[in-house]
Each structure stands twice: as C-alpha cells, then as structure tokens.
C-alpha cells in the first residue's frame, strides 16, 4: 500500500461521486489499498462507512479510491479509524510486502505491538489476505520498491506507474511510524 497525498482538504461535496475525478487526478487510477490499476470501475471509497457516519458521507477527508474487491470486502462495518493504518495518513510503504505473484503480506517486525496489530487488522479488513497461499510465504521477502533501488535512487517514477515527487516522498515517509 503506497502512501498517498490527496492534497488540500476540499471540504464537502453535494454528491460523493463528484470527488472521483479529483481523486483520480491526485492519486492516479489505482486502488488506494491493493494498488491495482483500474481503467474502469474505480469507486470513491469511504474510510468511515457512509451508512453509519452520514455526517462524513460527502467530506473529502473521508474519501479514498478503491477497487470493487477491496470496497466490498471492507463493507459497511463500524470501524475505529485508529485501529487501522491508512494510505493518506500513515507510512504504509513500511507496512506491507508485495511479491511478484500479487500477494500482499503484512510486515510484523515493528517493535511497537500496536503498529503490528494495526497492520494486521488492515490486511484482514480489506481482504488483502485473500490470495490462497499467502500464509505459506516466508516473511523475509524484500519489498519490490527497495529491491528495485527506487527508494535508494530517489527516482520520481515508482514501479506502479504513479508519480510521486521526491519532496512528497520524504514527507510521506515522515508519518506516524
């Protein structure tokens, strides 16, 4: 899960679907959770479920982009945002490993047990654990961004094809943990 920068808070929208174009312009056509590129069927996703939090249904700070799989897996369950990690608030580069088979593996090597729990809870809530053999993998896999030298070289293009400016990358990596 790559950290994302939605830019300045754009306040309230009359319809949340109106935020989709602005989100795509800012984030690219990628699911904010599993990082799948989506030319179509990308949805405005609500971090806080709109059915349970109608006061946040139209607010920019509650929006992300999501594929149908992540959005439907998350569903409308009541959640406490502080129990999970979020790509628009946390250094999610450090939270998951993506392998060449498309599996997403939570990193559980942080000294802070709370962070480990947040990562694992996010992995389960979004269904990032749905690849059938994900539990049989060794946890010492190298994250593709580091293996490719992207982080060391400071290049502007990352392997997902989305552009992140160097100064934004430094800012994103200085988040909560």
Protein Blocks (a to p, Z undefined) as FASTA:
>chain_A
ZZddebjaebjafblklmmmmmmmmnopadfklopacfbhpacddfbafklmmmlmmgmk
lpccddfklmmmnmmadcdfklpccfklpcfklmpccdfkopacddfkbfblklmmmmmm
mmmmnopmmpmklmmpcfkbccfklmnommmnopabdfkopacdfklmmmmmmmmZZ
